[in-house]
């Protein structure tokens, strides 16, 4: 493979693999953000409902105060934003961890100066993508004996 063709091939492969990984990281982060936001929203709502249903003694004044607190949505919105952000960051970090080899080989392939290192990075990138495809699309390595006793 000529130097110019190798350079174009490695840069293209690295950019495509990094873009696919970035998309995967973003979708995993988005999914985790939604799960965490909805889960914590439900937990907060249940906690507020339980707290609102309990009074130290039956009082119309205290009941009105608790209703006002339940109608006051601002602190709940702050917690929703915080939960969304932390959920996204957690999901994105997991996505980066799952795609660490692909990102590493992409960086090697993209930034390598010598042809030998570019070929090594391209080979590693190909193996990483092939392993990811085989592992996640065929389920060959998944445990299937869940119902059998050991």
Secondary structure as UniProt FT lines:
FT   HELIX           3..53
FT   HELIX           60..71
FT   HELIX           74..98
FT   HELIX           100..111
FT   HELIX           115..138
FT   TURN            140..141
//
